[in-house]
Amino acid sequence: MKRNIIHIDIDAFYASVEEVENENLRGKPVAVGGVSDRSIIATVNYKARRYNLHSAMPIFMAKSLCPDLIIVKSDMKKYRKKSREIFSLIKSYCKNIEKVSIDECYLDISDKKDPVGFAYMLKKKIHEKFGLTVSIGLSYNKFLAKLASDWRKPDGFMIISEADMPDILYNLDIKKIKGIGEKSQAKLRNIGINKVEDLIKLDEEFLVDMFGKMGSEIYLRIRGIDNRPVETKRIRKSMGVERTFLDTNDEELLKSYLDNYSKELAADLEKENRAFKTLTLKMKDSEFKIRTFSKSFLNPIKSYQDIYKHSIEIFEKNYNKKKLRLMGISASNLVDFDIFQLSFKDLY
């Protein structure tokens, strides 16, 4: 049976939530993030994007590009609560939902007689109840649905059908293709591959030699082949936070990022009542070299204080003073905290 899958992306989620709550922000350039000049932006609204502002940009740089920018301190607790409410509404209309982040999800709506009408109905319901706009992509697989949702943002709706493929993708820049990161883009651009129209001329063997297993996935997906199902029950093997930022070797600034990451990761763990036994620090330097360092624990941890303490320990032990452009922390070897507590009590 032909599948109908939609990808839903809440437009400029954090900033949009703030605009709904504070009418004085509406129609003005707004950024959500840290409030000091040394902080970075989490997201900006579409008014601010006209000034070429984007997530992970330092606040001081954003202010220089847009002097009228309004900075709102991020409130992850509020955004997570709003996210749960929105996805609860969506789930009341479709149980086949795969939530992939705080502001996006896939739905398998193959059982709906009118998929286009269903998509527009969801857009209307979300806007009526929450005052937020969403962009939706509809297609016959997840890869194309995700591409379509990004096509006409904000408040967009786009359909990619089998009849459209592959011609509709030809003019897309290769950076739009999931699996082609910055290093891969550089490799491809060095040999004159800038658009999908160029990429699709490469054979699968060449892409596998260049990118390994991901090469096969890229080869198939730009031809409209993606058999991944919508996974309604995803088993998370890890949880993490990472950000790209302006190249820096300011250790105090880098440690402040770790502080923010630790708070965010602790909140995610608390929401799912999980703890973990392995903490990994990821650092990408200005030359795009990635290094990772891990530390494992006998007993699971989950608190912000523990995460931050161990993140700093790993950082101080392994940081080589080079300028970094990305840093992140992740928790793996996840355990259910309630089960761990019960098991631990049984020992005494």
N, C-alpha and C positions, 0 to 999 in steps of 0.2 A: 504493500500500500504506500502511495506517495505520502511523504511527511510534510506537514506544515509546521514550521518552527518560527517563533518570534523572539527577538532579542529586545528587551526593554532597558533603556538607559535614562535615568533621571537627570535632566539637564542641570549642569553646574550645581550639584546637589547641596553642598554645604552653604554656598552663597545664596541659593534660592530659598532655603529654609530661613535664613536670616532676613531676607527681603520680605517673605511672607509675614514674619513676626514683627518687622519694623518697617512701617510704610515710608519712613523718612529715607530709607535706603533705595527705594524703588526709582529706577531711571538714572541712577548714579553708578559710577564705577566702584565696585566692591571687591575686596579680597578678604579671604578668611585664612587665618594662620596665626603666627606669633605676632606680638605687638611691638617688639623691639626691632630696631633696624638690622640687627644681626640675625633675626629669625628668617624663616622662609615661608613662602605662600603655600597653602594647602590646595586652594582652588580660587578661581576668580569668576565673576559673572561675565556675561557676554558683552556688556558695556565696557568692562575693563579689557577684554580681549582685543578690542579695537586698537588698544595702545601696545599690542604685542606682549601683554603680560601673560604669564602661564604659571602652572604649579611648579614648585621647587625653585622659583626665582627668589633671590634674597629681597627682603622688604625694602632695603635702601635703594636697590636698583629699580624696583617697581615704582617707588615714589619719584625717582628721577625721570622716569618715562611718563608718569601720570601724576602730577602734583596734587590733583584733586581726589586721588584715590582714598577711599574710606577703608580702614583696616578694622576687621572684626575678629576678636579673639576666638579661636576655634573651641567648640564645645562638643567633644566626641560623644559624651553621654546623651546629649540632646539629639544628635544626628542618628545615633544607633536606635534610640527610641522611635524616632520618626520613620526610620528604615523598617523596623519591625511592623509598625502600623501599616505602612504602604504595602509590604509584601503579604501581610495578613489579608488585606483587601484583595490583592491579586489572587491569592490562593483561594479565596471564597468563590472565584469564578473559574479557576483552573487548578486542579491538584497536581498536574504534571509540571512542576516548577523546579528549576535548578538555580538557586541563588549563587552567584559567583563573586559578588562583592557587596558592599554596603549600599550601592546604588544601581546595580544591574542584575538582570536575571534572564534565563531562557525559559520559554514555555513551549511544550509540545501541544499544539492545538489541532492535531490531525483529526480529532473526533468532532471538530466544529464544522457545521455545514457552511458557515459564512466566515472564513478566517479574516477577511478584510473588515467586515462589519464588527467582528469581535475585537480586533485591534483598536479600531476607532472608539468602540464602547469603553475599553479600558482607559484610553487616553482621557476620555471625557470624565469617567468616574474618578480618576486620580486627581484631575484638575479641580473638579467640583468639591471633593472632600478635603484636599490638602493645599490647593492653590498652586500646585507645582505642575510644570510641563514635563513630558517625557518624550523621548525620540524612540521610535519603534521601527525595527527592520523585520520584514517577513520574507522567508524563503523556504527552500526545501531541505536545507541543512544548517547547522550551527554556524559554520564559518561565514557563509553568505548572509545569514540573518544579522550577525554581528557587524559585518561590513555595511549592510544596508542601514542599520540604525545610526551609523556615524555619517551617513551620506548627506542628510539635510538638516543637521542640527542648527538651532534648537527647535523643539516642538515639531520634529519631522516625522514623516512616515514614508517608507520606501519599500518597494517590492522588487526582489530579484527572482525571476523565473528561470526555468531550464532553457527556455527559448532565448533568454538574454545572454546566455553564456556561450563562449567566454568573452565575447566582444565588449560587453559592458564594463569589464575590468581593465581593458587595454590602457586607458589613459591614467589609471591610478599609479601614484608613486609607489615604489617598492616598500617604503616605510609603512604603508597601510596594511601590509600582509603580515598577519600574526606569525611569529617565528623568525622574522627577519629583524634582528636587533641592530644596534648601531654599528657593531663590528662587522656584521654580515653585510649591512648596507655599504660600508666602506669597501669591502672586498668586491661586491658586485659593481659599484660605481667605477671602481678602478679598471674594470673591463668593459665599461660602457653600458652597463645594465642599470637603467634608471626608472623605467616604467614596467608594468606588467606585460605590456606588448613586447618588450625586450626579453623579459624573464621567461616568457612562455616558449621562446625559441630554444631554450637550453634543454638538453635531454636529462632524464632522471639520473642517469649514472653520473653525469657531471655535478648535479646538485648534491648527490649523496657524497661524492668525493669532497665537495666543498663544505657541506654542513652535517654530514653523518645522517642519522635516522631522520632528522628534521627535514633533510633535503627531499626525501620521498613525500613527506606530508605537504611540503610547499608545492611540489610538482603536481600532486593530486588536487589540492585545494584550489589552485588558480584555474583548474579545469572543472571546478564545480563538484568535486568528489570529496565528501566528508561524511563518514558513516557513524560518527560519534552520536550516541543517544543523549537525550536530556536525562541527566542523572538526578532523580528526585531524592535519593539518599546518598549523599557524598560522604565517604569516610575520609576525614581529614588526617593526613599523616604529619602535617606540620602547620604552624601558624607563624606569620612573620610580618615585619614592617621594614620597608626600605624606601629611600628617596634619592633622587638625583638632585644635585645642587651645584652652585658655582664653585669651580675648583678652589680648594683652600687647604692649607696646612695649619690653620689656626686651631690648636688643640682644645682650647676652651670652647670654641664654637662647635667643634666636632663632638665634644663631650656633652654639650647642650642638646645636640641632635639625639645622642644616645639616651639622654634623660627623657626626651619627648617620646622616642620609640618605646622605651621601657614602660611608660605610662599607657601608651596605646596597646601594646602587647598584653599588659596585665589586664586591661579592661576587656580585651577580646577573650582572654582565658576565663575571666570571671563570668562573662556572659554565657559561655558554654560549660562552665564548671569543670574546666580542664586544668591539669598541671602538666609538667614536663620534666624529662630527665637529661635532655641535651640542649645546650644553648650554642648557637653558631653566630659568629660575627662575620659579616661580609664587607669587604672594602674594595672599591674599584678606583684606581688612581687615574691621573690625567692622561696617561698613555693607554688607558682602557685595560690595563692588566688587573685581573680579579684575584684576590686572595681571600681565603676563608679559614677561620680558626674556630674550633669547637671545644666545649668543656662539658663533661658529663657528671651527673650527680647520683649518689646512691639513693637518696630520697627525692621525690619530685618537688619542684618549687613552682610558685605561681605569682607571688607578690611583686609589686612594683619595686620595692626596696631590694629584694633579692635579685631581680632581673637587672636592675641598674648597677648594683654592686658588682655582679659577675661580668656584666658587659664592660664596665670600666676596667676591671682586672684583665680581661682578654685584650682590650684595646691597648692599655699601657704596656702590656708584655710584648705585643706584636706590631704596633704602629711604627713604621720606618721613616717618619717625618716627610714623606712625599705628599704632594698635593693630592687630595681625593676629590672625586666628582660624584661618588655614590657611596652610601654606607647603609647597612641594614642589619637587623638581628632577627633570628628565627628560632622558634622552639620546636623540637622534634622529640620522638619517643613520648608522645602524648599519652596521658592516662586520665581516666575519669576520677576526679578528686574524691567523690563520695566513696567509690569502690576502694580507692587507696586508703582512705581513713578507716574504713571498716576492716580492711586487711591488716592495717597497722595495729589497730586495737586488739585484734585476735592474737597478737604476739605477746600480750601482757595479761 
